[in-house]
């Protein structure tokens, strides 16, 4: 699937504002768009917890809370399996 990076980032910013997402959820969403772009817009892409903590400059609990918020709003799906990086899918 081919997407446009700038359009996807604009969507994050505008939708985040409209949905009144927390600051952490907005930053995580933008980070996931960036990582998905780096994986050539794969349907599913991986991101380790430590990588997300590094990109968002937050800790594990903040990232997990933000991830749950994005899931509740239907923005992402994820698959977590012990010992491997979490798989993410952008839905919006």
C-alpha positions as CSV (number, residue, x, y, z in Angstrom):
1,X,0.0,0.0,0.0
2,X,1.5,3.3,-1.0
3,X,0.9,6.3,1.3
4,X,2.1,9.9,1.4
5,X,4.2,10.7,4.5
6,X,3.2,14.3,4.7
7,X,-0.5,13.5,4.3
8,X,-0.3,10.8,7.0
9,X,1.4,13.2,9.4
10,X,-1.2,15.9,8.7
11,X,-3.9,13.3,9.4
12,X,-2.2,12.5,12.8
13,X,-2.1,16.1,13.8
14,X,-5.7,17.0,12.7
15,X,-7.3,13.8,13.8
16,X,-5.5,13.9,17.1
17,X,-6.8,17.3,17.8
18,X,-10.4,16.4,16.8
19,X,-10.4,13.3,18.8
20,X,-8.8,15.1,21.8
21,X,-6.1,12.5,22.1
22,X,-3.5,12.8,24.8
23,X,-0.1,14.3,24.0
24,X,1.4,10.8,24.5
25,X,-1.0,9.2,22.1
26,X,-0.4,11.9,19.5
27,X,3.4,11.4,19.7
28,X,3.1,7.6,19.6
29,X,0.9,7.8,16.5
30,X,3.3,10.1,14.7
31,X,6.2,7.8,15.7
32,X,4.3,4.8,14.3
33,X,3.6,6.6,11.0
34,X,7.3,7.4,10.8
35,X,8.3,3.8,11.4
36,X,5.7,2.5,9.0
37,X,7.1,4.8,6.3
38,X,10.6,3.5,7.0
39,X,9.2,0.0,6.4
40,X,7.8,1.1,3.0
41,X,4.2,1.2,4.2
42,X,4.0,-2.5,5.1
43,X,0.6,-3.6,6.3
44,X,2.2,-4.8,9.5
45,X,5.5,-3.5,10.8
46,X,7.4,-4.1,14.0
47,X,8.6,-1.8,16.7
48,X,10.2,-2.9,20.0
49,X,9.1,-1.3,23.3
50,X,12.6,0.2,23.8
51,X,12.5,1.8,20.3
52,X,9.1,3.4,21.0
53,X,10.3,4.6,24.4
54,X,13.4,6.2,22.7
55,X,11.4,7.9,19.9
56,X,8.7,9.2,22.3
57,X,11.1,10.1,25.1
58,X,8.8,8.4,27.6
59,X,8.7,5.2,29.7
60,X,7.0,1.9,29.3
61,X,3.8,2.8,31.1
62,X,3.3,5.9,29.0
63,X,3.8,4.1,25.8
64,X,1.4,1.3,26.8
65,X,-1.2,3.8,27.9
66,X,-0.9,5.7,24.6
67,X,-1.1,2.5,22.6
68,X,-4.3,1.5,24.4
69,X,-5.7,4.9,23.7
70,X,-4.9,4.6,20.0
71,X,-6.5,1.1,20.0
72,X,-9.7,2.4,21.7
73,X,-10.1,5.0,18.9
74,X,-9.6,2.4,16.2
75,X,-6.3,4.0,15.0
76,X,-4.0,1.0,15.4
77,X,-4.0,-2.7,16.0
78,X,-1.1,-4.6,17.5
79,X,0.1,-8.2,18.0
80,X,2.4,-8.8,20.9
81,X,4.4,-12.0,21.3
82,X,6.9,-12.8,24.0
83,X,10.5,-12.4,22.9
84,X,9.8,-10.6,19.6
85,X,9.1,-6.9,18.8
86,X,5.4,-5.9,18.7
87,X,3.7,-5.9,15.3
88,X,1.7,-2.8,14.5
89,X,-0.9,-2.0,11.9
90,X,-2.2,1.5,11.1
91,X,-5.9,1.6,10.5
92,X,-6.5,5.4,10.0
